[in-house]
Amino acid sequence: MSDRVLNDSDILFEIFDVNGTGYLNLESLQQVNAELGEMLSDEDLTDILREAGPDGICKEEFHRRILVDSESR
């Protein structure tokens, strides 16, 4: 992962981690989603988190997902 992508994903993670827990959970994704104009349904958000496990998405998983997305473009 390039330094720029890593830095950008760190910034994004901090924005999405509204509770400061180090994990993105349904509550934090719902809050950011609402601030962005509710682009995704709760069902969509739950589907995103389903793979992550009971705690949500940790920073490392978030980085991995950003990397996969940036490489697919």
LUMTOR-976638 format. One record per residue: chain; x negated, y, z negated of N, C-alpha, C in turn. Coordinates in nm, 2 decimals. Example, Ala and Ser with C-alpha at 12.3 -4.5 7.8 and 13.67 -1.06 7.14 Angstrom:
BEGIN
 mido   n_xx   n_yy   n_zz  ca_xx  ca_yy  ca_zz   c_xx   c_yy   c_zz
    A  -1.32  -0.57  -0.78  -1.23  -0.45  -0.78  -1.32  -0.33  -0.78
    A  -1.28  -0.22  -0.71  -1.37  -0.11  -0.71  -1.29   0.00  -0.79
END
This chain:
BEGIN
 mido   n_xx   n_yy   n_zz  ca_xx  ca_yy  ca_zz   c_xx   c_yy   c_zz
    A  -0.09  -0.12   0.00   0.00   0.00   0.00  -0.09   0.12   0.00
    A  -0.06   0.21   0.09  -0.14   0.34   0.09  -0.12   0.42  -0.03
    A  -0.23   0.50  -0.06  -0.22   0.58  -0.18  -0.10   0.68  -0.18
    A  -0.07   0.73  -0.06   0.05   0.82  -0.05   0.18   0.75  -0.07
    A   0.20   0.63  -0.02   0.32   0.55  -0.04   0.33   0.52  -0.19
    A   0.22   0.48  -0.25   0.22   0.44  -0.39   0.26   0.56  -0.47
    A   0.20   0.68  -0.45   0.23   0.80  -0.52   0.37   0.84  -0.50
    A   0.42   0.83  -0.38   0.56   0.87  -0.35   0.66   0.77  -0.42
    A   0.62   0.64  -0.42   0.71   0.55  -0.49   0.71   0.57  -0.64
    A   0.59   0.61  -0.70   0.59   0.64  -0.84   0.68   0.76  -0.87
    A   0.68   0.86  -0.79   0.77   0.98  -0.81   0.92   0.93  -0.80
    A   0.95   0.86  -0.70   1.09   0.81  -0.68   1.13   0.72  -0.80
    A   1.04   0.64  -0.85   1.08   0.55  -0.96   1.11   0.64  -1.08
    A   1.03   0.74  -1.11   1.05   0.83  -1.22   1.19   0.90  -1.21
    A   1.23   0.94  -1.09   1.35   1.00  -1.06   1.47   0.90  -1.09
    A   1.45   0.78  -1.04   1.56   0.68  -1.06   1.57   0.63  -1.20
    A   1.45   0.63  -1.28   1.45   0.58  -1.41   1.50   0.69  -1.51
    A   1.63   0.72  -1.50   1.68   0.83  -1.57   1.68   0.81  -1.72
    A   1.67   0.69  -1.77   1.67   0.66  -1.91   1.53   0.64  -1.97
    A   1.43   0.64  -1.88   1.29   0.63  -1.92   1.26   0.49  -1.98
    A   1.33   0.39  -1.93   1.31   0.25  -1.99   1.20   0.18  -1.91
    A   1.16   0.23  -1.80   1.06   0.15  -1.72   1.13   0.05  -1.63
    A   1.26   0.05  -1.63   1.34  -0.04  -1.54   1.45   0.04  -1.48
    A   1.49   0.00  -1.36   1.61   0.05  -1.30   1.72  -0.04  -1.32
    A   1.82   0.00  -1.39   1.94  -0.09  -1.41   2.06  -0.02  -1.35
    A   2.17  -0.09  -1.36   2.30  -0.04  -1.30   2.33   0.10  -1.34
    A   2.32   0.13  -1.47   2.35   0.26  -1.52   2.27   0.37  -1.45
    A   2.14   0.35  -1.44   2.05   0.45  -1.39   2.08   0.46  -1.24
    A   2.10   0.35  -1.17   2.13   0.36  -1.02   2.27   0.43  -1.00
    A   2.36   0.40  -1.09   2.49   0.47  -1.07   2.48   0.62  -1.09
    A   2.40   0.66  -1.19   2.38   0.81  -1.21   2.31   0.87  -1.09
    A   2.21   0.82  -1.04   2.14   0.88  -0.93   2.23   0.87  -0.81
    A   2.30   0.76  -0.79   2.40   0.75  -0.68   2.50   0.86  -0.68
    A   2.56   0.89  -0.80   2.66   0.99  -0.82   2.60   1.13  -0.78
    A   2.48   1.15  -0.83   2.41   1.28  -0.80   2.39   1.30  -0.65
    A   2.37   1.19  -0.58   2.35   1.19  -0.43   2.48   1.19  -0.35
    A   2.59   1.18  -0.42   2.72   1.19  -0.35   2.78   1.05  -0.34
    A   2.75   0.95  -0.42   2.81   0.82  -0.42   2.80   0.75  -0.29
    A   2.68   0.73  -0.24   2.66   0.67  -0.11   2.68   0.52  -0.11
    A   2.66   0.46  -0.23   2.68   0.31  -0.24   2.79   0.28  -0.34
    A   2.86   0.17  -0.32   2.96   0.13  -0.42   2.89   0.06  -0.54
    A   2.96   0.05  -0.65   2.91  -0.03  -0.76   2.88  -0.17  -0.72
    A   2.96  -0.23  -0.63   2.93  -0.36  -0.58   2.80  -0.37  -0.51
    A   2.77  -0.27  -0.42   2.64  -0.26  -0.35   2.53  -0.25  -0.45
    A   2.54  -0.17  -0.55   2.43  -0.15  -0.65   2.41  -0.28  -0.73
    A   2.52  -0.35  -0.76   2.51  -0.47  -0.83   2.44  -0.58  -0.75
    A   2.47  -0.58  -0.62   2.40  -0.67  -0.53   2.25  -0.64  -0.52
    A   2.21  -0.51  -0.52   2.07  -0.48  -0.52   2.00  -0.53  -0.65
    A   2.07  -0.52  -0.76   2.01  -0.56  -0.89   2.01  -0.71  -0.91
    A   2.10  -0.78  -0.84   2.12  -0.92  -0.87   1.99  -1.00  -0.86
    A   1.91  -0.97  -0.76   1.78  -1.04  -0.74   1.68  -1.01  -0.85
    A   1.69  -0.89  -0.92   1.59  -0.84  -1.00   1.58  -0.91  -1.14
    A   1.69  -0.96  -1.19   1.70  -1.02  -1.32   1.77  -0.94  -1.42
    A   1.78  -0.98  -1.54   1.87  -0.92  -1.64   1.82  -0.78  -1.69
    A   1.69  -0.75  -1.67   1.64  -0.62  -1.72   1.65  -0.51  -1.61
    A   1.67  -0.55  -1.49   1.67  -0.46  -1.38   1.54  -0.46  -1.30
    A   1.52  -0.36  -1.22   1.40  -0.35  -1.13   1.29  -0.28  -1.21
    A   1.17  -0.35  -1.23   1.06  -0.29  -1.29   0.98  -0.21  -1.18
    A   0.89  -0.13  -1.23   0.81  -0.04  -1.14   0.74  -0.12  -1.03
    A   0.68  -0.24  -1.07   0.61  -0.32  -0.97   0.70  -0.38  -0.86
    A   0.82  -0.42  -0.90   0.92  -0.47  -0.80   0.96  -0.35  -0.71
    A   0.98  -0.23  -0.77   1.02  -0.12  -0.69   0.91  -0.09  -0.59
    A   0.78  -0.09  -0.63   0.67  -0.07  -0.54   0.68  -0.17  -0.42
    A   0.70  -0.30  -0.46   0.70  -0.40  -0.36   0.81  -0.38  -0.26
    A   0.93  -0.34  -0.31   1.04  -0.31  -0.22   1.01  -0.19  -0.12
    A   0.95  -0.09  -0.18   0.91   0.03  -0.10   0.81  -0.01   0.01
    A   0.72  -0.10  -0.03   0.61  -0.14   0.07   0.68  -0.22   0.18
    A   0.77  -0.32   0.15   0.83  -0.40   0.25   0.91  -0.31   0.34
    A   0.98  -0.21   0.29   1.06  -0.12   0.37   0.97  -0.03   0.46
    A   0.86   0.02   0.40   0.77   0.10   0.48   0.70   0.02   0.59
    A   0.67  -0.10   0.57   0.61  -0.19   0.67   0.70  -0.23   0.78
    A   0.83  -0.23   0.75   0.93  -0.28   0.85   0.97  -0.16   0.95
    A   0.92  -0.04   0.92   0.95   0.07   1.01   0.85   0.09   1.12
END
